[in-house]
Amino acid sequence: MSEPHNHVAPDQRLLSLLVCPVTKSPLIYDSLTNELISEKAGLAFPVRDGIPVMLPDEARRLKD
């Protein structure tokens, strides 16, 4: 069981530079789930302690 992570939003300057590692499309920050959403890839990348985890294996699949 993993430890809970602080719900810290990533820096806005960092967000403006990040793109989806799968599709290279823009990401949308969801503050409710603390995730970066790639609508094109259908993936949600977690943000842990304010640091985006941009690994496809760590991403959650969005529901169709």
PDB file of N, CA, C, O and CB in Angstrom:
ATOM      1  N   MET A   1       0.845  -1.186   0.000  1.00  0.00           N
ATOM      2  CA  MET A   1       0.000   0.000   0.000  1.00  0.00           C
ATOM      3  C   MET A   1       0.882   1.239   0.000  1.00  0.00           C
ATOM      4  O   MET A   1       1.790   1.356   0.823  1.00  0.00           O
ATOM      5  CB  MET A   1      -0.957   0.004   1.220  1.00  0.00           C
ATOM      6  N   SER A   2       0.627   2.146  -0.900  1.00  0.00           N
ATOM      7  CA  SER A   2       1.455   3.341  -0.996  1.00  0.00           C
ATOM      8  C   SER A   2       0.970   4.407  -0.031  1.00  0.00           C
ATOM      9  O   SER A   2      -0.195   4.429   0.367  1.00  0.00           O
ATOM     10  CB  SER A   2       1.456   3.882  -2.425  1.00  0.00           C
ATOM     11  N   GLU A   3       1.892   5.293   0.337  1.00  0.00           N
ATOM     12  CA  GLU A   3       1.558   6.383   1.248  1.00  0.00           C
ATOM     13  C   GLU A   3       0.816   7.474   0.489  1.00  0.00           C
ATOM     14  O   GLU A   3       1.068   7.680  -0.698  1.00  0.00           O
ATOM     15  CB  GLU A   3       2.831   6.954   1.917  1.00  0.00           C
ATOM     16  N   PRO A   4      -0.099   8.177   1.159  1.00  0.00           N
ATOM     17  CA  PRO A   4      -0.791   9.283   0.483  1.00  0.00           C
ATOM     18  C   PRO A   4       0.184  10.408   0.189  1.00  0.00           C
ATOM     19  O   PRO A   4       1.158  10.611   0.914  1.00  0.00           O
ATOM     20  CB  PRO A   4      -1.965   9.805   1.342  1.00  0.00           C
ATOM     21  N   HIS A   5      -0.088  11.132  -0.879  1.00  0.00           N
ATOM     22  CA  HIS A   5       0.765  12.249  -1.276  1.00  0.00           C
ATOM     23  C   HIS A   5       0.035  13.559  -1.010  1.00  0.00           C
ATOM     24  O   HIS A   5      -1.193  13.630  -1.058  1.00  0.00           O
ATOM     25  CB  HIS A   5       1.168  12.139  -2.771  1.00  0.00           C
ATOM     26  N   ASN A   6       0.817  14.585  -0.730  1.00  0.00           N
ATOM     27  CA  ASN A   6       0.231  15.903  -0.520  1.00  0.00           C
ATOM     28  C   ASN A   6      -0.419  16.388  -1.804  1.00  0.00           C
ATOM     29  O   ASN A   6       0.073  16.126  -2.901  1.00  0.00           O
ATOM     30  CB  ASN A   6       1.295  16.907  -0.040  1.00  0.00           C
ATOM     31  N   HIS A   7      -1.513  17.087  -1.657  1.00  0.00           N
ATOM     32  CA  HIS A   7      -2.235  17.631  -2.805  1.00  0.00           C
ATOM     33  C   HIS A   7      -1.691  19.030  -3.070  1.00  0.00           C
ATOM     34  O   HIS A   7      -2.246  20.028  -2.612  1.00  0.00           O
ATOM     35  CB  HIS A   7      -3.791  17.659  -2.554  1.00  0.00           C
ATOM     36  N   VAL A   8      -0.582  19.078  -3.828  1.00  0.00           N
ATOM     37  CA  VAL A   8       0.088  20.333  -4.141  1.00  0.00           C
ATOM     38  C   VAL A   8       0.031  20.539  -5.653  1.00  0.00           C
ATOM     39  O   VAL A   8       0.463  19.680  -6.422  1.00  0.00           O
ATOM     40  CB  VAL A   8       1.567  20.334  -3.624  1.00  0.00           C
ATOM     41  N   ALA A   9      -0.503  21.675  -6.066  1.00  0.00           N
ATOM     42  CA  ALA A   9      -0.598  21.980  -7.497  1.00  0.00           C
ATOM     43  C   ALA A   9       0.787  22.266  -8.060  1.00  0.00           C
ATOM     44  O   ALA A   9       1.610  22.904  -7.403  1.00  0.00           O
ATOM     45  CB  ALA A   9      -1.540  23.185  -7.742  1.00  0.00           C
ATOM     46  N   PRO A  10       1.046  21.796  -9.278  1.00  0.00           N
ATOM     47  CA  PRO A  10       2.334  22.107  -9.901  1.00  0.00           C
ATOM     48  C   PRO A  10       2.420  23.582 -10.296  1.00  0.00           C
ATOM     49  O   PRO A  10       1.401  24.255 -10.453  1.00  0.00           O
ATOM     50  CB  PRO A  10       2.556  21.221 -11.133  1.00  0.00           C
ATOM     51  N   ASP A  11       3.621  24.060 -10.448  1.00  0.00           N
ATOM     52  CA  ASP A  11       3.876  25.437 -10.847  1.00  0.00           C
ATOM     53  C   ASP A  11       3.261  25.697 -12.226  1.00  0.00           C
ATOM     54  O   ASP A  11       3.399  24.872 -13.129  1.00  0.00           O
ATOM     55  CB  ASP A  11       5.398  25.731 -10.860  1.00  0.00           C
ATOM     56  N   GLN A  12       2.594  26.824 -12.390  1.00  0.00           N
ATOM     57  CA  GLN A  12       1.935  27.170 -13.650  1.00  0.00           C
ATOM     58  C   GLN A  12       2.928  27.297 -14.809  1.00  0.00           C
ATOM     59  O   GLN A  12       2.592  26.968 -15.947  1.00  0.00           O
ATOM     60  CB  GLN A  12       1.164  28.472 -13.491  1.00  0.00           C
ATOM     61  N   ARG A  13       4.132  27.765 -14.536  1.00  0.00           N
ATOM     62  CA  ARG A  13       5.152  27.863 -15.601  1.00  0.00           C
ATOM     63  C   ARG A  13       5.533  26.477 -16.095  1.00  0.00           C
ATOM     64  O   ARG A  13       5.724  26.266 -17.292  1.00  0.00           O
ATOM     65  CB  ARG A  13       6.415  28.612 -15.094  1.00  0.00           C
ATOM     66  N   LEU A  14       5.642  25.536 -15.168  1.00  0.00           N
ATOM     67  CA  LEU A  14       5.957  24.159 -15.540  1.00  0.00           C
ATOM     68  C   LEU A  14       4.830  23.567 -16.379  1.00  0.00           C
ATOM     69  O   LEU A  14       5.081  22.913 -17.391  1.00  0.00           O
ATOM     70  CB  LEU A  14       6.200  23.299 -14.284  1.00  0.00           C
ATOM     71  N   LEU A  15       3.595  23.796 -15.959  1.00  0.00           N
ATOM     72  CA  LEU A  15       2.443  23.265 -16.694  1.00  0.00           C
ATOM     73  C   LEU A  15       2.404  23.766 -18.131  1.00  0.00           C
ATOM     74  O   LEU A  15       2.018  23.027 -19.037  1.00  0.00           O
ATOM     75  CB  LEU A  15       1.150  23.640 -15.986  1.00  0.00           C
ATOM     76  N   SER A  16       2.798  25.008 -18.341  1.00  0.00           N
ATOM     77  CA  SER A  16       2.757  25.575 -19.697  1.00  0.00           C
ATOM     78  C   SER A  16       3.782  24.917 -20.620  1.00  0.00           C
ATOM     79  O   SER A  16       3.653  25.001 -21.842  1.00  0.00           O
ATOM     80  CB  SER A  16       3.003  27.084 -19.644  1.00  0.00           C
ATOM     81  N   LEU A  17       4.787  24.272 -20.059  1.00  0.00           N
ATOM     82  CA  LEU A  17       5.828  23.616 -20.860  1.00  0.00           C
ATOM     83  C   LEU A  17       5.557  22.140 -21.116  1.00  0.00           C
ATOM     84  O   LEU A  17       6.082  21.565 -22.069  1.00  0.00           O
ATOM     85  CB  LEU A  17       7.157  23.759 -20.178  1.00  0.00           C
ATOM     86  N   LEU A  18       4.745  21.533 -20.275  1.00  0.00           N
ATOM     87  CA  LEU A  18       4.524  20.091 -20.375  1.00  0.00           C
ATOM     88  C   LEU A  18       3.534  19.728 -21.470  1.00  0.00           C
ATOM     89  O   LEU A  18       2.562  20.441 -21.717  1.00  0.00           O
ATOM     90  CB  LEU A  18       4.034  19.552 -19.055  1.00  0.00           C
ATOM     91  N   VAL A  19       3.803  18.608 -22.117  1.00  0.00           N
ATOM     92  CA  VAL A  19       2.872  18.023 -23.085  1.00  0.00           C
ATOM     93  C   VAL A  19       2.756  16.538 -22.763  1.00  0.00           C
ATOM     94  O   VAL A  19       3.579  15.984 -22.034  1.00  0.00           O
ATOM     95  CB  VAL A  19       3.352  18.253 -24.576  1.00  0.00           C
ATOM     96  N   CYS A  20       1.749  15.914 -23.301  1.00  0.00           N
ATOM     97  CA  CYS A  20       1.546  14.489 -23.109  1.00  0.00           C
ATOM     98  C   CYS A  20       2.740  13.729 -23.689  1.00  0.00           C
ATOM     99  O   CYS A  20       3.127  13.981 -24.830  1.00  0.00           O
ATOM    100  CB  CYS A  20       0.218  14.026 -23.768  1.00  0.00           C
ATOM    101  N   PRO A  21       3.328  12.807 -22.930  1.00  0.00           N
ATOM    102  CA  PRO A  21       4.466  12.055 -23.451  1.00  0.00           C
ATOM    103  C   PRO A  21       4.080  11.061 -24.551  1.00  0.00           C
ATOM    104  O   PRO A  21       4.945  10.583 -25.284  1.00  0.00           O
ATOM    105  CB  PRO A  21       5.141  11.318 -22.323  1.00  0.00           C
ATOM    106  N   VAL A  22       2.806  10.755 -24.665  1.00  0.00           N
ATOM    107  CA  VAL A  22       2.340   9.799 -25.665  1.00  0.00           C
ATOM    108  C   VAL A  22       1.989  10.502 -26.976  1.00  0.00           C
ATOM    109  O   VAL A  22       2.421  10.072 -28.046  1.00  0.00           O
ATOM    110  CB  VAL A  22       1.124   9.027 -25.137  1.00  0.00           C
ATOM    111  N   THR A  23       1.212  11.578 -26.896  1.00  0.00           N
ATOM    112  CA  THR A  23       0.693  12.243 -28.097  1.00  0.00           C
ATOM    113  C   THR A  23       1.338  13.598 -28.384  1.00  0.00           C
ATOM    114  O   THR A  23       1.159  14.154 -29.467  1.00  0.00           O
ATOM    115  CB  THR A  23      -0.787  12.426 -27.965  1.00  0.00           C
ATOM    116  N   LYS A  24       2.081  14.125 -27.424  1.00  0.00           N
ATOM    117  CA  LYS A  24       2.692  15.471 -27.514  1.00  0.00           C
ATOM    118  C   LYS A  24       1.635  16.583 -27.562  1.00  0.00           C
ATOM    119  O   LYS A  24       1.922  17.701 -27.991  1.00  0.00           O
ATOM    120  CB  LYS A  24       3.591  15.562 -28.765  1.00  0.00           C
ATOM    121  N   SER A  25       0.428  16.271 -27.124  1.00  0.00           N
ATOM    122  CA  SER A  25      -0.659  17.252 -27.099  1.00  0.00           C
ATOM    123  C   SER A  25      -0.669  17.978 -25.749  1.00  0.00           C
ATOM    124  O   SER A  25      -0.056  17.507 -24.791  1.00  0.00           O
ATOM    125  CB  SER A  25      -2.032  16.560 -27.359  1.00  0.00           C
ATOM    126  N   PRO A  26      -1.360  19.121 -25.668  1.00  0.00           N
ATOM    127  CA  PRO A  26      -1.428  19.881 -24.411  1.00  0.00           C
ATOM    128  C   PRO A  26      -2.117  19.086 -23.305  1.00  0.00           C
ATOM    129  O   PRO A  26      -2.915  18.184 -23.559  1.00  0.00           O
ATOM    130  CB  PRO A  26      -2.167  21.205 -24.633  1.00  0.00           C
ATOM    131  N   LEU A  27      -1.784  19.449 -22.081  1.00  0.00           N
ATOM    132  CA  LEU A  27      -2.378  18.819 -20.901  1.00  0.00           C
ATOM    133  C   LEU A  27      -3.242  19.826 -20.159  1.00  0.00           C
ATOM    134  O   LEU A  27      -3.003  21.032 -20.216  1.00  0.00           O
ATOM    135  CB  LEU A  27      -1.283  18.255 -19.966  1.00  0.00           C
ATOM    136  N   ILE A  28      -4.243  19.318 -19.468  1.00  0.00           N
ATOM    137  CA  ILE A  28      -5.138  20.152 -18.667  1.00  0.00           C
ATOM    138  C   ILE A  28      -4.999  19.712 -17.214  1.00  0.00           C
ATOM    139  O   ILE A  28      -5.121  18.526 -16.909  1.00  0.00           O
ATOM    140  CB  ILE A  28      -6.632  20.041 -19.159  1.00  0.00           C
ATOM    141  N   TYR A  29      -4.744  20.667 -16.315  1.00  0.00           N
ATOM    142  CA  TYR A  29      -4.623  20.327 -14.897  1.00  0.00           C
ATOM    143  C   TYR A  29      -6.004  20.256 -14.268  1.00  0.00           C
ATOM    144  O   TYR A  29      -6.785  21.203 -14.358  1.00  0.00           O
ATOM    145  CB  TYR A  29      -3.743  21.358 -14.153  1.00  0.00           C
ATOM    146  N   ASP A  30      -6.303  19.123 -13.626  1.00  0.00           N
ATOM    147  CA  ASP A  30      -7.561  18.924 -12.902  1.00  0.00           C
ATOM    148  C   ASP A  30      -7.250  19.016 -11.410  1.00  0.00           C
ATOM    149  O   ASP A  30      -6.657  18.102 -10.836  1.00  0.00           O
ATOM    150  CB  ASP A  30      -8.233  17.537 -13.266  1.00  0.00           C
ATOM    151  N   SER A  31      -7.650  20.115 -10.789  1.00  0.00           N
ATOM    152  CA  SER A  31      -7.338  20.330  -9.372  1.00  0.00           C
ATOM    153  C   SER A  31      -8.136  19.413  -8.453  1.00  0.00           C
ATOM    154  O   SER A  31      -7.710  19.159  -7.326  1.00  0.00           O
ATOM    155  CB  SER A  31      -7.602  21.774  -8.997  1.00  0.00           C
ATOM    156  N   LEU A  32      -9.275  18.914  -8.901  1.00  0.00           N
ATOM    157  CA  LEU A  32     -10.078  18.010  -8.067  1.00  0.00           C
ATOM    158  C   LEU A  32      -9.404  16.657  -7.895  1.00  0.00           C
ATOM    159  O   LEU A  32      -9.436  16.076  -6.810  1.00  0.00           O
ATOM    160  CB  LEU A  32     -11.465  17.819  -8.675  1.00  0.00           C
ATOM    161  N   THR A  33      -8.802  16.162  -8.951  1.00  0.00           N
ATOM    162  CA  THR A  33      -8.144  14.857  -8.891  1.00  0.00           C
ATOM    163  C   THR A  33      -6.629  14.974  -8.770  1.00  0.00           C
ATOM    164  O   THR A  33      -5.941  13.972  -8.572  1.00  0.00           O
ATOM    165  CB  THR A  33      -8.492  14.045 -10.119  1.00  0.00           C
ATOM    166  N   ASN A  34      -6.106  16.200  -8.888  1.00  0.00           N
ATOM    167  CA  ASN A  34      -4.671  16.461  -8.845  1.00  0.00           C
ATOM    168  C   ASN A  34      -3.952  15.642  -9.925  1.00  0.00           C
ATOM    169  O   ASN A  34      -2.984  14.931  -9.657  1.00  0.00           O
ATOM    170  CB  ASN A  34      -4.102  16.132  -7.443  1.00  0.00           C
ATOM    171  N   GLU A  35      -4.465  15.774 -11.153  1.00  0.00           N
ATOM    172  CA  GLU A  35      -3.915  15.046 -12.290  1.00  0.00           C
ATOM    173  C   GLU A  35      -3.784  15.973 -13.492  1.00  0.00           C
ATOM    174  O   GLU A  35      -4.466  16.993 -13.591  1.00  0.00           O
ATOM    175  CB  GLU A  35      -4.797  13.833 -12.637  1.00  0.00           C
ATOM    176  N   LEU A  36      -2.899  15.599 -14.393  1.00  0.00           N
ATOM    177  CA  LEU A  36      -2.773  16.258 -15.685  1.00  0.00           C
ATOM    178  C   LEU A  36      -3.477  15.373 -16.700  1.00  0.00           C
ATOM    179  O   LEU A  36      -3.132  14.202 -16.860  1.00  0.00           O
ATOM    180  CB  LEU A  36      -1.265  16.507 -16.076  1.00  0.00           C
ATOM    181  N   ILE A  37      -4.460  15.935 -17.380  1.00  0.00           N
ATOM    182  CA  ILE A  37      -5.311  15.176 -18.280  1.00  0.00           C
ATOM    183  C   ILE A  37      -4.857  15.360 -19.728  1.00  0.00           C
ATOM    184  O   ILE A  37      -4.666  16.479 -20.203  1.00  0.00           O
ATOM    185  CB  ILE A  37      -6.776  15.602 -18.118  1.00  0.00           C
ATOM    186  N   SER A  38      -4.690  14.235 -20.409  1.00  0.00           N
ATOM    187  CA  SER A  38      -4.451  14.242 -21.851  1.00  0.00           C
ATOM    188  C   SER A  38      -5.710  13.678 -22.496  1.00  0.00           C
ATOM    189  O   SER A  38      -5.914  12.465 -22.533  1.00  0.00           O
ATOM    190  CB  SER A  38      -3.159  13.404 -22.247  1.00  0.00           C
ATOM    191  N   GLU A  39      -6.551  14.577 -23.006  1.00  0.00           N
ATOM    192  CA  GLU A  39      -7.797  14.130 -23.621  1.00  0.00           C
ATOM    193  C   GLU A  39      -7.521  13.303 -24.874  1.00  0.00           C
ATOM    194  O   GLU A  39      -8.222  12.328 -25.147  1.00  0.00           O
ATOM    195  CB  GLU A  39      -8.685  15.331 -23.967  1.00  0.00           C
ATOM    196  N   LYS A  40      -6.511  13.689 -25.622  1.00  0.00           N
ATOM    197  CA  LYS A  40      -6.196  12.986 -26.866  1.00  0.00           C
ATOM    198  C   LYS A  40      -5.760  11.540 -26.604  1.00  0.00           C
ATOM    199  O   LYS A  40      -6.148  10.635 -27.343  1.00  0.00           O
ATOM    200  CB  LYS A  40      -5.099  13.732 -27.628  1.00  0.00           C
ATOM    201  N   ALA A  41      -4.960  11.320 -25.566  1.00  0.00           N
ATOM    202  CA  ALA A  41      -4.485   9.973 -25.228  1.00  0.00           C
ATOM    203  C   ALA A  41      -5.460   9.227 -24.325  1.00  0.00           C
ATOM    204  O   ALA A  41      -5.378   8.007 -24.191  1.00  0.00           O
ATOM    205  CB  ALA A  41      -3.126  10.053 -24.553  1.00  0.00           C
ATOM    206  N   GLY A  42      -6.387   9.965 -23.705  1.00  0.00           N
ATOM    207  CA  GLY A  42      -7.313   9.329 -22.768  1.00  0.00           C
ATOM    208  C   GLY A  42      -6.626   8.891 -21.489  1.00  0.00           C
ATOM    209  O   GLY A  42      -6.962   7.858 -20.909  1.00  0.00           O
ATOM    210  N   LEU A  43      -5.641   9.702 -21.048  1.00  0.00           N
ATOM    211  CA  LEU A  43      -4.865   9.366 -19.856  1.00  0.00           C
ATOM    212  C   LEU A  43      -4.865  10.522 -18.861  1.00  0.00           C
ATOM    213  O   LEU A  43      -4.977  11.690 -19.233  1.00  0.00           O
ATOM    214  CB  LEU A  43      -3.425   8.999 -20.240  1.00  0.00           C
ATOM    215  N   ALA A  44      -4.735  10.161 -17.582  1.00  0.00           N
ATOM    216  CA  ALA A  44      -4.611  11.135 -16.506  1.00  0.00           C
ATOM    217  C   ALA A  44      -3.312  10.837 -15.758  1.00  0.00           C
ATOM    218  O   ALA A  44      -3.156   9.770 -15.165  1.00  0.00           O
ATOM    219  CB  ALA A  44      -5.854  11.087 -15.540  1.00  0.00           C
ATOM    220  N   PHE A  45      -2.389  11.789 -15.793  1.00  0.00           N
ATOM    221  CA  PHE A  45      -1.088  11.628 -15.150  1.00  0.00           C
ATOM    222  C   PHE A  45      -1.143  12.223 -13.740  1.00  0.00           C
ATOM    223  O   PHE A  45      -1.568  13.366 -13.577  1.00  0.00           O
ATOM    224  CB  PHE A  45       0.035  12.303 -15.992  1.00  0.00           C
ATOM    225  N   PRO A  46      -0.723  11.474 -12.727  1.00  0.00           N
ATOM    226  CA  PRO A  46      -0.804  11.981 -11.356  1.00  0.00           C
ATOM    227  C   PRO A  46       0.214  13.080 -11.082  1.00  0.00           C
ATOM    228  O   PRO A  46       1.264  13.155 -11.720  1.00  0.00           O
ATOM    229  CB  PRO A  46      -0.605  10.849 -10.373  1.00  0.00           C
ATOM    230  N   VAL A  47      -0.121  13.929 -10.118  1.00  0.00           N
ATOM    231  CA  VAL A  47       0.804  14.940  -9.609  1.00  0.00           C
ATOM    232  C   VAL A  47       1.038  14.581  -8.147  1.00  0.00           C
ATOM    233  O   VAL A  47       0.111  14.578  -7.337  1.00  0.00           O
ATOM    234  CB  VAL A  47       0.235  16.427  -9.780  1.00  0.00           C
ATOM    235  N   ARG A  48       2.282  14.282  -7.827  1.00  0.00           N
ATOM    236  CA  ARG A  48       2.624  13.864  -6.460  1.00  0.00           C
ATOM    237  C   ARG A  48       3.552  14.891  -5.829  1.00  0.00           C
ATOM    238  O   ARG A  48       4.646  15.154  -6.330  1.00  0.00           O
ATOM    239  CB  ARG A  48       3.288  12.457  -6.455  1.00  0.00           C
ATOM    240  N   ASP A  49       3.103  15.459  -4.736  1.00  0.00           N
ATOM    241  CA  ASP A  49       3.877  16.479  -4.021  1.00  0.00           C
ATOM    242  C   ASP A  49       4.274  17.630  -4.946  1.00  0.00           C
ATOM    243  O   ASP A  49       5.370  18.179  -4.832  1.00  0.00           O
ATOM    244  CB  ASP A  49       5.131  15.855  -3.399  1.00  0.00           C
ATOM    245  N   GLY A  50       3.366  17.989  -5.867  1.00  0.00           N
ATOM    246  CA  GLY A  50       3.602  19.096  -6.778  1.00  0.00           C
ATOM    247  C   GLY A  50       4.427  18.737  -8.001  1.00  0.00           C
ATOM    248  O   GLY A  50       4.725  19.605  -8.821  1.00  0.00           O
ATOM    249  N   ILE A  51       4.804  17.456  -8.138  1.00  0.00           N
ATOM    250  CA  ILE A  51       5.641  17.020  -9.253  1.00  0.00           C
ATOM    251  C   ILE A  51       4.829  16.109 -10.175  1.00  0.00           C
ATOM    252  O   ILE A  51       4.359  15.057  -9.741  1.00  0.00           O
ATOM    253  CB  ILE A  51       6.912  16.287  -8.737  1.00  0.00           C
ATOM    254  N   PRO A  52       4.659  16.499 -11.438  1.00  0.00           N
ATOM    255  CA  PRO A  52       3.930  15.648 -12.376  1.00  0.00           C
ATOM    256  C   PRO A  52       4.702  14.354 -12.660  1.00  0.00           C
ATOM    257  O   PRO A  52       5.908  14.379 -12.907  1.00  0.00           O
ATOM    258  CB  PRO A  52       3.666  16.408 -13.687  1.00  0.00           C
ATOM    259  N   VAL A  53       4.003  13.254 -12.623  1.00  0.00           N
ATOM    260  CA  VAL A  53       4.586  11.951 -12.951  1.00  0.00           C
ATOM    261  C   VAL A  53       4.150  11.632 -14.381  1.00  0.00           C
ATOM    262  O   VAL A  53       3.022  11.198 -14.616  1.00  0.00           O
ATOM    263  CB  VAL A  53       4.130  10.814 -11.925  1.00  0.00           C
ATOM    264  N   MET A  54       5.050  11.852 -15.319  1.00  0.00           N
ATOM    265  CA  MET A  54       4.710  11.778 -16.736  1.00  0.00           C
ATOM    266  C   MET A  54       5.045  10.430 -17.374  1.00  0.00           C
ATOM    267  O   MET A  54       5.410  10.373 -18.548  1.00  0.00           O
ATOM    268  CB  MET A  54       5.420  12.869 -17.477  1.00  0.00           C
ATOM    269  N   LEU A  55       4.925   9.369 -16.619  1.00  0.00           N
ATOM    270  CA  LEU A  55       5.188   8.026 -17.131  1.00  0.00           C
ATOM    271  C   LEU A  55       3.873   7.377 -17.544  1.00  0.00           C
ATOM    272  O   LEU A  55       2.954   7.297 -16.729  1.00  0.00           O
ATOM    273  CB  LEU A  55       5.917   7.158 -16.069  1.00  0.00           C
ATOM    274  N   PRO A  56       3.755   6.915 -18.781  1.00  0.00           N
ATOM    275  CA  PRO A  56       2.506   6.280 -19.219  1.00  0.00           C
ATOM    276  C   PRO A  56       2.083   5.112 -18.325  1.00  0.00           C
ATOM    277  O   PRO A  56       0.888   4.881 -18.137  1.00  0.00           O
ATOM    278  CB  PRO A  56       2.653   5.791 -20.645  1.00  0.00           C
ATOM    279  N   ASP A  57       3.043   4.381 -17.777  1.00  0.00           N
ATOM    280  CA  ASP A  57       2.707   3.254 -16.897  1.00  0.00           C
ATOM    281  C   ASP A  57       2.082   3.697 -15.576  1.00  0.00           C
ATOM    282  O   ASP A  57       1.401   2.910 -14.918  1.00  0.00           O
ATOM    283  CB  ASP A  57       3.948   2.436 -16.613  1.00  0.00           C
ATOM    284  N   GLU A  58       2.308   4.948 -15.188  1.00  0.00           N
ATOM    285  CA  GLU A  58       1.747   5.494 -13.947  1.00  0.00           C
ATOM    286  C   GLU A  58       0.409   6.203 -14.174  1.00  0.00           C
ATOM    287  O   GLU A  58      -0.279   6.554 -13.216  1.00  0.00           O
ATOM    288  CB  GLU A  58       2.735   6.463 -13.313  1.00  0.00           C
ATOM    289  N   ALA A  59       0.044   6.411 -15.437  1.00  0.00           N
ATOM    290  CA  ALA A  59      -1.176   7.148 -15.769  1.00  0.00           C
ATOM    291  C   ALA A  59      -2.418   6.281 -15.574  1.00  0.00           C
ATOM    292  O   ALA A  59      -2.376   5.055 -15.677  1.00  0.00           O
ATOM    293  CB  ALA A  59      -1.113   7.657 -17.213  1.00  0.00           C
ATOM    294  N   ARG A  60      -3.511   6.962 -15.292  1.00  0.00           N
ATOM    295  CA  ARG A  60      -4.814   6.310 -15.163  1.00  0.00           C
ATOM    296  C   ARG A  60      -5.556   6.504 -16.483  1.00  0.00           C
ATOM    297  O   ARG A  60      -5.555   7.592 -17.058  1.00  0.00           O
ATOM    298  CB  ARG A  60      -5.638   6.892 -13.948  1.00  0.00           C
ATOM    299  N   ARG A  61      -6.190   5.426 -16.951  1.00  0.00           N
ATOM    300  CA  ARG A  61      -6.991   5.525 -18.170  1.00  0.00           C
ATOM    301  C   ARG A  61      -8.292   6.251 -17.866  1.00  0.00           C
ATOM    302  O   ARG A  61      -8.957   5.967 -16.870  1.00  0.00           O
ATOM    303  CB  ARG A  61      -7.277   4.124 -18.764  1.00  0.00           C
ATOM    304  N   LEU A  62      -8.643   7.187 -18.732  1.00  0.00           N
ATOM    305  CA  LEU A  62      -9.923   7.888 -18.596  1.00  0.00           C
ATOM    306  C   LEU A  62     -11.026   6.971 -19.129  1.00  0.00           C
ATOM    307  O   LEU A  62     -10.806   6.180 -20.046  1.00  0.00           O
ATOM    308  CB  LEU A  62      -9.908   9.267 -19.366  1.00  0.00           C
ATOM    309  N   LYS A  63     -12.183   7.089 -18.553  1.00  0.00           N
ATOM    310  CA  LYS A  63     -13.326   6.294 -19.009  1.00  0.00           C
ATOM    311  C   LYS A  63     -13.795   6.782 -20.359  1.00  0.00           C
ATOM    312  O   LYS A  63     -13.764   7.980 -20.638  1.00  0.00           O
ATOM    313  CB  LYS A  63     -14.477   6.353 -17.996  1.00  0.00           C
ATOM    314  N   ASP A  64     -14.229   5.863 -21.198  1.00  0.00           N
ATOM    315  CA  ASP A  64     -14.744   6.217 -22.534  1.00  0.00           C
ATOM    316  C   ASP A  64     -16.119   6.820 -22.457  1.00  0.00           C
ATOM    317  O   ASP A  64     -16.697   7.173 -23.485  1.00  0.00           O
ATOM    318  CB  ASP A  64     -14.777   4.998 -23.436  1.00  0.00           C
TER     319      ASP A  64
END
